[in-house]
Amino acid sequence: MITADVARVLGLPGPVPLVAGIGDGQAAGIALGATVPGTAYLNLGTSMVLGVHSAEYRWDPAFRTLAGARPGAYTLETVLNAAAYVATWCREQFGEPGVDDVVGSGLEAAAADLPCGAEGLLTLPYWNAAQTPYWDPLARGAVVGWHGRHTRAHLYRSILEGVGFELRLHLERLEEVTGQPVTTIRMVGGGARSPLWVRIVSDTTGRPVRVCSEGEISAAGAAVLARGYLDGRGRALDDRPTAEPIAEPAGHDVTPDPSTAAAYGALYAVYRRLYPQLRTVFADLAGAVAVSAAGAPGSSPARSAGAPGSSGGSSATRG
């Protein structure tokens, strides 16, 4: 029970029970009905997390194993720590203020006018290292396939598609380990507000996506847990009823466009080769950066090539 002094500070009348819950992503999964086989929750925010219910404990680099919605159950969750983070970075670095004064808002419309695949531009979205399934803190972002015809809009679209390809990689590894196909994705998060990104996620993964419009999904899941406890208070743990989540959360459905399947399939085959072939390059780059950082001030090429105070010639500085 919440103590009387805390209840008073919060302005709550009388004694209030405090029920332990779970993480925000897993709580959202409860409210989204992702506690049945074949249904996954997807939070496409600053990071991207996707989770499925598991009745048994499993461990694999393809996911992280978390407490589940019910006693004795588990949530298997994949994670990418740079999803909307990278899209926002692109808008801020390369976008311009639109009619709504939002920097980079025009990139969304321009990217939507481009063909799938951004005319051969692929982005590996490891701006904040690689999590599932590689768990490589030295991994970095990469953009491959630059050509003179490419624009800022191509880069932006390739970032959205890169996150979609990464999600496909996560799904395939998850299904391989569990033997359970994911047939439905229920999406929330800031990325779910982008019709273009939702379309790309559905097309790159080949899965139907329900965009869930209700707000405060994690809080709703926490309420489900609390209600389940209160309904079974006084009973043994195993005999307590479990409050049922919403079977079909409010929202709208987006299904894959079959006309994009071949193109995205071919591009994905290339995408999945990028990290394995760059793994040693990332490690060598980290080593080179360490050497550079350990150098004395003034030893970098930029400082030695005519910078003030160097012997490289003052004419370069004046130029």
Disulfide bonds with the S-S distance in Angstrom:
none
